[in-house]
């Protein structure tokens, strides 16, 4: 892919460029097909997060009546997504593959919707921007039972609504945007980032002389009323617990926020460096182009164009999301295992949306760019990559379940996580960024250049992802799932209550789903199993090497788990 960037930068015969384009397309399709293959497994890959969604959606009523069944499954505030999952479960025979397929279709649908509403053509800058967006390797997080794909569709729909309606019908826009924002929050609580984005739009409407200050305040009030009433109505109709009008204040980690991080300032600075560097690496070109277009519009005194409004909305939401992630990262660093992580899954999807929104502004910037501007456009992503490396030197670890393209910059850290991918990912990712910078200096198309870079990041991060799944997930998870079938057959045939003892929520959620919610799950650290923790159960399924004390006796012993029956004292 680095070679592709340089081929694009020199005067090559048309046949060579066509071969390069075909190679790029095939490489991008290979990354996509790798993740399409994940539509079909029976149980979730990201068992902790996906498992929580599935358990709350499919067994929420049982847990509400009997919370002792699985007391450690964390609450989720995704009311609307849980309703979607229940509907899919009611209409299909296998809910998980359908949720993955819906997520993938929604993700691509969102990108195509934004492209078409902003007047994207199937050639030139419009096609280049769409190619860069489609090349971005966020697929791993939408082919899941998580709301990421639907969230991107909702965010793209709000940006499209802003571009289409705000210049012509600002009051109607305020009403529909408030309703859409509430829907987005109830799909995924991170949707609250659109609230400051709407405030930014209203300020922009005044700055660009599209509305008087009083009218902007009135539209803000209408937006707030529509937001609160829509969210409360959905919460009430869904029978969600809690105060309906406080639907946007919850969070799955709220119970842990009372803990005090050991080094909040250090964590905050390291996380801010990582987030800012990631934003520079992935979105500096579209952000610069959109900002330049808005600045020129302000100086000319004219109203903002539809794509400029969509860009302002997405940029403001992106900035708000980064701020939220910074606070989140500092707070959850108090939880062992949650510190020093880059939560790319929560913000990387803004990159393809911003590339689409910036199609026309970036074409204008590129056409007017001289040597200095081209050097700056080349240097900004390179500075971002170097900043990310500095953040990694502070202890940040790029896990494959946290980030998509950014995980291409992973380097082994044996003291944190002992996994050595088959390729030197970080040096290769740096080569890609340097090649992209050289290509831009040599006047290669920014869309071709960064589409190639995103495909390269996709290939590298997929190698890493596949190494992790192959070592830690594929064989052990298959073994666990097979042995859970045996365990359930044994415990279902025996009278009396059964419990599953697991060391983490990944195994606990898998077991609870395999038992269709008809079992008690207890998550506890490795070590001896005290008799008082086992009281009230006649059968135990212990995932791990531990064995309960007498009078328990083994009725099945596998490689991943063992089944025990209480014997006579």
Phi and psi in degrees as a GROMACS rama.xvg file:
@    title "Ramachandran Plot"
@    xaxis  label "Phi"
@    yaxis  label "Psi"
@TYPE xy
-63.9497  -39.933  UNK-2
-62.8305  -38.1093  UNK-3
-59.9512  -43.6568  UNK-4
-58.9373  -41.7792  UNK-5
-75.2195  -34.4972  UNK-6
-60.6727  -38.7818  UNK-7
-68.4083  -21.9771  UNK-8
-86.7959  -17.6051  UNK-9
-108.119  163.927  UNK-10
-76.9894  95.3851  UNK-11
-105.89  152.701  UNK-12
-57.8957  151.806  UNK-13
-58.2656  -35.5571  UNK-14
-65.1156  -37.894  UNK-15
-64.839  -42.2329  UNK-16
-65.5638  -37.6054  UNK-17
-64.9361  -41.3898  UNK-18
-63.3097  -41.3605  UNK-19
-64.0011  -42.0234  UNK-20
-63.6516  -41.7312  UNK-21
-64.2343  -41.8161  UNK-22
-61.7423  -43.6775  UNK-23
-60.9992  -45.2237  UNK-24
-62.2204  -41.8193  UNK-25
-66.2456  -38.4309  UNK-26
-66.0018  -43.0026  UNK-27
-63.3625  -40.77  UNK-28
-64.9198  -33.7878  UNK-29
-64.3586  -41.5042  UNK-30
-62.2316  -45.7815  UNK-31
-60.9562  -46.3306  UNK-32
-64.8234  -31.0359  UNK-33
-57.9115  -41.926  UNK-34
-84.0242  -26.8558  UNK-35
-59.1353  -33.5312  UNK-36
-61.9943  -18.74  UNK-37
-83.7622  3.25708  UNK-38
-66.7446  -30.0216  UNK-39
-93.1128  -24.0418  UNK-40
-57.6045  152.041  UNK-41
-72.4098  -33.8035  UNK-42
-120.388  159.374  UNK-43
-71.6509  147.885  UNK-44
-77.3861  -50.8544  UNK-45
-87.3946  77.7007  UNK-46
-64.1453  -29.7276  UNK-47
-69.0385  -55.6529  UNK-48
-75.9842  -52.8725  UNK-49
-59.5854  -40.9203  UNK-50
-61.1364  -39.9615  UNK-51
-62.7817  -43.361  UNK-52
-60.8174  -47.9312  UNK-53
-65.1844  -41.1639  UNK-54
-65.7502  -44.7644  UNK-55
-66.7877  -32.6048  UNK-56
-76.3282  -46.9765  UNK-57
-89.3981  -26.2272  UNK-58
-127.872  21.5405  UNK-59
-61.0441  -40.3874  UNK-60
-66.3338  -40.7166  UNK-61
-64.4917  -40.5404  UNK-62
-69.7428  -33.1303  UNK-63
-65.0897  -37.2625  UNK-64
-80.5662  -32.8467  UNK-65
-134.925  73.1314  UNK-66
-61.5801  -18.5044  UNK-67
-70.6885  -11.7645  UNK-68
-60.0037  -45.9824  UNK-69
-147.155  78.5243  UNK-70
-70.0284  -15.1329  UNK-71
-100.103  3.25882  UNK-72
-72.626  122.54  UNK-73
-76.3695  148.586  UNK-74
-70.2854  152.282  UNK-75
-127.747  143.48  UNK-76
-99.7441  22.6151  UNK-77
-93.4258  64.7049  UNK-78
-54.2096  -46.9896  UNK-79
-69.2663  -38.3996  UNK-80
-66.715  -36.2098  UNK-81
-64.0131  -36.5128  UNK-82
-65.1528  -40.3021  UNK-83
-60.9162  -45.7271  UNK-84
-62.3584  -40.7448  UNK-85
-65.8332  -38.8432  UNK-86
-64.3638  -45.133  UNK-87
-62.0123  -40.2334  UNK-88
-62.7711  -38.0399  UNK-89
-71.418  -27.1536  UNK-90
-99.3263  -9.71153  UNK-91
-129.032  169.13  UNK-92
-89.7716  -21.7538  UNK-93
-141.169  103.299  UNK-94
-69.2941  -36.5824  UNK-95
-66.2452  -50.2605  UNK-96
-59.0047  -35.9582  UNK-97
-68.8559  -38.7409  UNK-98
-62.6421  -39.8238  UNK-99
-64.3951  -44.1472  UNK-100
-63.9544  -41.0006  UNK-101
-63.3064  -41.4475  UNK-102
-62.0841  -43.5726  UNK-103
-65.7164  -44.7857  UNK-104
-64.3529  -39.4017  UNK-105
-65.0864  -40.0597  UNK-106
-61.1496  -52.3771  UNK-107
-65.7187  -36.0904  UNK-108
-61.4993  -39.5529  UNK-109
-63.6799  -44.3093  UNK-110
-63.5498  -43.9659  UNK-111
-68.2828  -37.0018  UNK-112
-60.8414  -48.9757  UNK-113
-63.0883  -40.7334  UNK-114
-60.1799  -44.6472  UNK-115
-72.7283  -41.2821  UNK-116
-65.4497  -34.1966  UNK-117
-82.1732  11.9637  UNK-118
76.6812  24.5216  UNK-119
-63.4441  128.815  UNK-120
-89.9133  165.868  UNK-121
-91.3649  22.9699  UNK-122
-151.897  170.888  UNK-123
64.0343  -145.716  UNK-124
-62.1758  -36.8877  UNK-125
-61.867  -45.1626  UNK-126
-68.5042  -39.4491  UNK-127
-62.2781  -42.1187  UNK-128
-64.8946  -41.6056  UNK-129
-64.6077  -39.789  UNK-130
-62.6318  -43.1095  UNK-131
-62.7887  -40.442  UNK-132
-66.4897  -44.2014  UNK-133
-68.308  -27.2333  UNK-134
-74.9041  -18.3754  UNK-135
-65.7687  127.505  UNK-136
-87.3517  57.2382  UNK-137
-87.2616  5.5431  UNK-138
-57.8797  -33.9889  UNK-139
-60.9025  -26.3156  UNK-140
-96.6039  -6.86312  UNK-141
-99.7007  -21.8064  UNK-142
-86.8016  61.3895  UNK-143
-148.15  176.15  UNK-144
-95.0816  39.3971  UNK-145
-115.828  160.424  UNK-146
-82.3493  10.401  UNK-147
-57.0366  -45.7844  UNK-148
-63.0281  -46.4407  UNK-149
-65.4332  -33.5488  UNK-150
-65.166  -42.9761  UNK-151
-62.552  -40.9872  UNK-152
-60.3873  -44.6401  UNK-153
-64.7007  -40.8754  UNK-154
-65.7441  -42.6979  UNK-155
-64.1784  -37.3133  UNK-156
-64.6959  -40.1038  UNK-157
-66.4544  -41.7353  UNK-158
-63.8158  -39.0087  UNK-159
-67.139  -41.1913  UNK-160
-60.1146  -41.7169  UNK-161
-61.4605  -45.9735  UNK-162
-66.2387  -37.726  UNK-163
-81.8127  -39.5937  UNK-164
-107.992  -32.5723  UNK-165
-60.4719  -40.8444  UNK-166
-66.8759  -26.8803  UNK-167
-104.681  -38.7604  UNK-168
-133.767  73.2051  UNK-169
-63.8757  -33.5137  UNK-170
-70.9391  -41.1662  UNK-171
-64.9516  -37.2852  UNK-172
-60.6712  -45.2078  UNK-173
-59.4091  -42.5665  UNK-174
-64.0077  -52.3915  UNK-175
-69.676  -34.2516  UNK-176
-66.2275  -38.4229  UNK-177
-62.3593  -42.3147  UNK-178
-65.8211  -42.2806  UNK-179
-66.9387  -36.3201  UNK-180
-65.3826  -39.9055  UNK-181
-63.05  -41.7788  UNK-182
-61.0741  -41.1613  UNK-183
-64.9011  -41.8749  UNK-184
-62.8237  -37.3974  UNK-185
-82.3307  -11.0215  UNK-186
-78.045  -42.0442  UNK-187
-157.561  123.366  UNK-188
-56.4609  -20.8319  UNK-189
-63.4139  -8.89386  UNK-190
-62.5252  -13.7446  UNK-191
-62.9791  -13.625  UNK-192
-62.8643  -20.9253  UNK-193
-77.6546  -12.1554  UNK-194
-67.8048  -52.1604  UNK-195
-64.1113  -26.1594  UNK-196
-65.5446  -39.9238  UNK-197
-66.4035  -39.236  UNK-198
-60.723  -41.2875  UNK-199
-62.2606  -38.3655  UNK-200
-63.8146  -41.732  UNK-201
-67.9795  -39.2183  UNK-202
-62.139  -42.7474  UNK-203
-61.8777  -36.6372  UNK-204
-61.3777  -36.9662  UNK-205
-72.3885  -45.4648  UNK-206
-61.0725  -40.3812  UNK-207
-90.9255  13.8739  UNK-208
58.4328  35.797  UNK-209
-95.7345  -13.3405  UNK-210
-156.826  148.59  UNK-211
-76.9844  156.82  UNK-212
-55.0832  -40.6684  UNK-213
-64.8279  -41.7532  UNK-214
-64.7904  -40.3613  UNK-215
-62.8922  -40.62  UNK-216
-62.9181  -41.2393  UNK-217
-63.5537  -40.1008  UNK-218
-67.2431  -35.9868  UNK-219
-63.7159  -40.0711  UNK-220
-65.4052  -40.164  UNK-221
-64.5209  -42.6436  UNK-222
-58.7414  -47.2301  UNK-223
-62.4695  -41.9338  UNK-224
-65.3013  -44.2538  UNK-225
-64.1694  -38.7009  UNK-226
-61.9563  -51.4927  UNK-227
-67.4149  -43.5846  UNK-228
-68.2672  -40.4084  UNK-229
-65.8854  -46.5668  UNK-230
-62.1676  -44.2174  UNK-231
-64.3063  -38.5311  UNK-232
-64.3917  -43.9128  UNK-233
-64.1055  -43.8329  UNK-234
-60.4801  -42.8296  UNK-235
-67.7658  -46.1643  UNK-236
-65.0471  -31.9565  UNK-237
-82.1366  -8.5719  UNK-238
68.0348  30.0394  UNK-239
-71.2605  144.711  UNK-240
-72.7987  161.774  UNK-241
94.3866  177.571  UNK-242
-72.7305  121.101  UNK-243
-57.6891  -38.2141  UNK-244
-79.2066  -4.46315  UNK-245
-102.525  23.3214  UNK-246
-62.3311  -23.3736  UNK-247
-95.2748  5.64028  UNK-248
-102.742  -8.16753  UNK-249
-80.92  179.273  UNK-250
-176.219  143.431  UNK-251
-65.388  -25.9832  UNK-252
-101.92  14.7343  UNK-253
-59.0242  -33.7457  UNK-254
-67.9081  -20.9601  UNK-255
-93.869  -7.98007  UNK-256
-71.9745  -12.6486  UNK-257
-75.3461  -13.2706  UNK-258
-77.2126  157.993  UNK-259
-108.725  119.472  UNK-260
-60.8719  148.971  UNK-261
-72.0245  -36.954  UNK-262
-138.059  71.6384  UNK-263
-62.6863  -37.9191  UNK-264
-66.5435  -46.6517  UNK-265
-62.4401  -44.8862  UNK-266
-61.5797  -42.5765  UNK-267
-64.0035  -43.0716  UNK-268
-66.8463  -43.6754  UNK-269
-64.3896  -40.7084  UNK-270
-68.4885  -41.0374  UNK-271
-61.1348  -41.2982  UNK-272
-62.2613  -43.9116  UNK-273
-65.3259  -43.6294  UNK-274
-67.7798  -45.6571  UNK-275
-63.1347  -40.7458  UNK-276
-65.4603  -40.7398  UNK-277
-62.8876  -41.5315  UNK-278
-63.3676  -41.9685  UNK-279
-61.6885  -44.6977  UNK-280
-61.9123  -46.412  UNK-281
-92.4678  -29.591  UNK-282
-132.184  10.5811  UNK-283
-62.8138  -37.9806  UNK-284
-66.7649  -53.3235  UNK-285
-64.017  -35.4686  UNK-286
-64.877  -43.455  UNK-287
-61.4785  -44.2685  UNK-288
-63.9971  -44.0844  UNK-289
-66.4705  -44.216  UNK-290
-60.9632  -42.3938  UNK-291
-62.455  -42.566  UNK-292
-62.9373  -41.8499  UNK-293
-67.0508  -39.8187  UNK-294
-63.6179  -44.8082  UNK-295
-64.3467  -35.7251  UNK-296
-66.7941  -39.6832  UNK-297
-63.2846  -41.2153  UNK-298
-70.6136  -30.9512  UNK-299
-78.1986  -18.9292  UNK-300
81.5891  7.18943  UNK-301
-94.4335  167.394  UNK-302
-71.1037  151.276  UNK-303
-68.4161  145.121  UNK-304
-74.9305  159.956  UNK-305
-55.8527  -44.4362  UNK-306
-70.0921  -27.0759  UNK-307
-69.5587  -37.3561  UNK-308
-66.1001  -42.8051  UNK-309
-62.4455  -40.4751  UNK-310
-64.6533  -41.1385  UNK-311
-62.5067  -42.115  UNK-312
-60.2037  -47.6842  UNK-313
-69.4939  -39.759  UNK-314
-63.7311  -42.6604  UNK-315
-67.1752  -41.7279  UNK-316
-63.6875  -39.3587  UNK-317
-62.0296  -46.4129  UNK-318
-62.489  -41.6568  UNK-319
-64.6317  -39.6754  UNK-320
-63.3523  -41.0902  UNK-321
-63.0467  -39.9138  UNK-322
-62.9074  -42.1789  UNK-323
-62.9926  -41.8824  UNK-324
-65.8804  -36.5663  UNK-325
-60.6253  -47.9234  UNK-326
-63.1069  -43.2013  UNK-327
-60.0109  -46.0906  UNK-328
-62.9913  -39.361  UNK-329
-65.7887  -43.545  UNK-330
-67.9601  -45.7797  UNK-331
-79.011  -6.37561  UNK-332
-65.6291  -12.7199  UNK-333
-73.72  -15.3074  UNK-334
-91.5158  124.581  UNK-335
-55.018  131.394  UNK-336
91.2928  -13.0716  UNK-337
-99.2061  -4.85979  UNK-338
-83.3681  159.545  UNK-339
55.0058  48.1519  UNK-340
-123.992  148.653  UNK-341
-107.487  112.278  UNK-342
-86.5  64.3662  UNK-343
-61.0697  -28.6162  UNK-344
-59.0285  -23.9291  UNK-345
-87.0264  -7.97013  UNK-346
-143.467  -14.6121  UNK-347
-62.6237  -26.3468  UNK-348
-66.5163  -15.4575  UNK-349
-67.112  -26.8932  UNK-350
-59.2975  -54.2023  UNK-351
-63.2344  -34.8679  UNK-352
-65.3542  -42.0891  UNK-353
-68.4319  -35.5371  UNK-354
-63.4635  -37.5709  UNK-355
-68.8444  -45.7945  UNK-356
-64.0343  -26.5597  UNK-357
-92.511  11.2155  UNK-358
-56.014  -56.8844  UNK-359
-69.591  -46.8194  UNK-360
-58.9392  -37.7105  UNK-361
-70.5234  -35.397  UNK-362
-62.9135  -40.3464  UNK-363
-65.9898  -43.9308  UNK-364
-62.9611  -44.2825  UNK-365
-66.4598  -38.5422  UNK-366
-65.6185  -32.6018  UNK-367
-92.9809  -5.16378  UNK-368
-73.0245  131.421  UNK-369
-94.298  -167.105  UNK-370
-62.9402  -40.962  UNK-371
-62.5593  -45.4717  UNK-372
-63.7752  -39.8823  UNK-373
-65.0984  -38.7872  UNK-374
-64.5097  -41.1013  UNK-375
-63.1965  -42.1  UNK-376
-65.3523  -29.0052  UNK-377
-77.9386  -36.5786  UNK-378
-77.2522  -34.6324  UNK-379
-58.2657  -50.205  UNK-380
-63.1654  -33.799  UNK-381
-65.848  -41.3577  UNK-382
-61.4067  -40.2837  UNK-383
-60.3099  -43.5332  UNK-384
-63.5882  -42.4136  UNK-385
-66.6052  -38.4028  UNK-386
-63.1089  -37.5145  UNK-387
-64.4489  -38.0445  UNK-388
-66.1476  -39.2033  UNK-389
-62.4858  -42.175  UNK-390
-61.1364  -38.6326  UNK-391
-65.5884  -31.1044  UNK-392
-67.5475  -20.9889  UNK-393
-80.4945  -4.81934  UNK-394
120.639  -4.09767  UNK-395
-64.173  134.365  UNK-396
-117.986  132.212  UNK-397
-96.3772  94.3687  UNK-398
-82.1819  147.449  UNK-399
-69.6578  -18.2241  UNK-400
-91.3248  -0.384682  UNK-401
-104.223  -34.2532  UNK-402
-134.672  159.244  UNK-403
-103.3  -95.3581  UNK-404
-59.6122  -36.8028  UNK-405
-65.1101  -24.5331  UNK-406
-69.8908  -8.86772  UNK-407
-64.0924  -17.4112  UNK-408
-94.2481  16.1908  UNK-409
-68.8012  141.65  UNK-410
-133.716  142.384  UNK-411
-58.1815  139.569  UNK-412
-130.999  87.6552  UNK-413
-55.9419  -31.1515  UNK-414
-71.647  -18.7257  UNK-415
-106.618  -46.4204  UNK-416
-157.823  117.472  UNK-417
-90.2952  88.7521  UNK-418
-141.464  127.824  UNK-419
-116.098  106.41  UNK-420
-64.11  162.186  UNK-421
-72.945  -8.60894  UNK-422
-127.639  151.938  UNK-423
-76.1726  86.4679  UNK-424
-61.5448  -49.4918  UNK-425
-61.9439  -47.7074  UNK-426
-59.5327  -40.0482  UNK-427
-66.405  -39.5416  UNK-428
-63.7465  -37.9304  UNK-429
-65.9101  -38.03  UNK-430
-60.2179  -40.2734  UNK-431
-61.7059  -45.3869  UNK-432
-65.7942  -42.3765  UNK-433
-63.3935  -42.5702  UNK-434
-62.9415  -40.1794  UNK-435
-63.3379  -40.2553  UNK-436
-63.2318  -45.4567  UNK-437
-62.3282  -40.0551  UNK-438
-62.5731  -40.94  UNK-439
-66.827  -40.0913  UNK-440
-60.9265  -35.1166  UNK-441
-86.4626  13.2447  UNK-442
74.0986  25.0446  UNK-443
-69.4909  151.994  UNK-444
-58.3807  129.728  UNK-445
-63.5931  -29.7706  UNK-446
-73.0608  -45.031  UNK-447
-61.1295  -44.6864  UNK-448
-60.1876  -48.3433  UNK-449
-82.4064  -22.8472  UNK-450
-62.8398  -42.8822  UNK-451
-64.6453  -41.0927  UNK-452
-63.3507  -41.5138  UNK-453
-66.6094  -38.2435  UNK-454
-63.325  -41.4446  UNK-455
-63.6391  -43.8263  UNK-456
-59.8771  -38.2928  UNK-457
-62.9676  -43.5512  UNK-458
-64.2618  -45.0349  UNK-459
-66.4497  -45.5513  UNK-460
-68.2  -28.7098  UNK-461
-71.8895  -36.6328  UNK-462
-58.121  -44.3091  UNK-463
-64.45  -47.0188  UNK-464
-60.5865  -43.4257  UNK-465
-66.3562  -36.8228  UNK-466
-63.8239  -41.9903  UNK-467
-64.6988  -49.4238  UNK-468
-63.599  -41.8882  UNK-469
-63.8867  -35.8666  UNK-470
-85.7119  -45.4431  UNK-471
-103.225  -16.2098  UNK-472
-118.356  -55.5971  UNK-473
-54.9842  -65.0376  UNK-474
-69.6535  -47.787  UNK-475
-61.2319  -39.4008  UNK-476
-68.6064  -41.2135  UNK-477
-61.1171  -42.7771  UNK-478
-62.6897  -44.4275  UNK-479
-63.08  -44.5112  UNK-480
-62.4435  -42.5197  UNK-481
-63.3635  -43.4887  UNK-482
-72.5388  -26.0647  UNK-483
-66.6173  -32.355  UNK-484
-59.2493  -45.6183  UNK-485
-64.8556  -43.9634  UNK-486
-61.3201  -42.6967  UNK-487
-66.2468  -39.7985  UNK-488
-59.6397  -39.6387  UNK-489
-71.3632  -45.4194  UNK-490
-73.5658  -31.9797  UNK-491
-67.6226  -31.2383  UNK-492
-78.9051  -12.8469  UNK-493
-101.982  146.892  UNK-494
-75.2127  159.15  UNK-495
93.9894  160.099  UNK-496
-73.8596  151.213  UNK-497
-122.791  155.553  UNK-498
-136.813  148.199  UNK-499
-107.097  129.454  UNK-500
-105.406  119.678  UNK-501
-128.991  157.772  UNK-502
-89.0135  -18.4178  UNK-503
-151.113  169.958  UNK-504
-71.0932  -22.4926  UNK-505
-59.3504  -55.2568  UNK-506
-68.0203  -38.6662  UNK-507
-61.7604  -43.4903  UNK-508
-66.1851  -41.8443  UNK-509
-58.7301  -45.294  UNK-510
-64.6364  -43.0555  UNK-511
-62.8369  -40.6544  UNK-512
-69.3184  -40.0031  UNK-513
-65.0416  -30.2432  UNK-514
-87.9178  6.87987  UNK-515
53.3538  36.4309  UNK-516
74.7338  9.98065  UNK-517
-103.037  46.0426  UNK-518
-157.616  155.402  UNK-519
-86.2921  139.035  UNK-520
-121.698  131.791  UNK-521
-125.853  119.783  UNK-522
-101.184  122.074  UNK-523
-146.143  154.721  UNK-524
-66.872  158.861  UNK-525
-58.4768  149.116  UNK-526
141.484  -177.594  UNK-527
-58.2465  148.313  UNK-528
-99.4282  104.705  UNK-529
-67.837  146.386  UNK-530
-60.9937  -35.7779  UNK-531
-67.0329  -26.2924  UNK-532
-74.6681  -15.5521  UNK-533
-104.295  1.86299  UNK-534
-64.0456  141.863  UNK-535
92.8013  -3.18621  UNK-536
-116.118  145.742  UNK-537
-102.345  -22.737  UNK-538
-132.518  142.555  UNK-539
-126.511  137.608  UNK-540
-114.217  109.81  UNK-541
-103.856  113.163  UNK-542
-88.7431  106.824  UNK-543
131.95  -178.933  UNK-544
-85.5121  -8.84196  UNK-545
-68.5333  152.933  UNK-546
-129.067  137.617  UNK-547
-71.7724  157.088  UNK-548
-72.421  168.067  UNK-549
-57.0703  144.825  UNK-550
-97.9709  24.72  UNK-551
-74.4979  142.312  UNK-552
-132.744  145.393  UNK-553
-76.002  133.786  UNK-554
-110.887  -13.3595  UNK-555
-157.974  135.983  UNK-556
-130.987  115.355  UNK-557
-113.062  -168.891  UNK-558
-79.8688  -29.0892  UNK-559
-103.865  -28.1804  UNK-560
-150.446  167.968  UNK-561
-138.023  149.133  UNK-562
-109.327  133.735  UNK-563
-125.821  145.617  UNK-564
-120.11  137.452  UNK-565
-68.3039  124.903  UNK-566
-97.1128  178.732  UNK-567
-67.8212  143.532  UNK-568
